[in-house]
Every structure is written in C-alpha cells, then in structure tokens.
Amino acid sequence: MVIKSSSIKLTGLMQALEVGLYCLGVSLIFWKGNDIFGPVDIFLGPAMVLVLFSVSVLICGLLVFYRPYKLFFEGKKKEAVDLVLYTTVGLFAFFLAILISAVGFY
C-alpha cells in the first residue's frame, strides 16, 4: 500500500500545527505564570521548569516522530523520511509566522 504524497504533506502540516499549538500553550504558561501561580521564590520553581522542559521534549518527540516510526517499521521508509521533512518545513513556516508577528508588534 502506497501512501499518497498529499496525505503525507497534510499529515506533516498537521503534526507541525500540533507542535506549534503545544508550544504556544507552554509559552502562555511562561508568559502568565506569575499571574496564574503567583511568584515562586523557592527551589521548586526552577525544578518545575526543568520537568516541564523534559515533558515538552517527550511530547514534541512523540508528535513529530511517532507516525514516521510506525511507517518506517512497516517498510515505508521513504514516506517516513518525507513525513519528518514535511513536518520540519511546517514547523519552520510556523516559526517564521510567529517571528513576523512578533516583529509586527514592535
């Protein structure tokens, strides 16, 4: 069974969107963390940030690499590589959109 190229492109874009939305959510926590949780003046503040970073790496890794992993071990190596590349392109496009938005605010 061959996966259509447009399906791979759409899946890559959707994975990039998922990671982008997750990053925006985590950014909201960083931006409004003091308002939400109050100031943290103890050791647990930095520890929480490191744990959040570790969980974020795990979540983003799963969002980006789980489907290509399954494709790769189903023998669809080209589709797996293409999916990672399309996801990367989508993430870079979201990065540029956020960068342009941020520049527009100043």
Helices and strands as residue ranges (DSSP letters): H 5-37, H 44-73, H 77-105
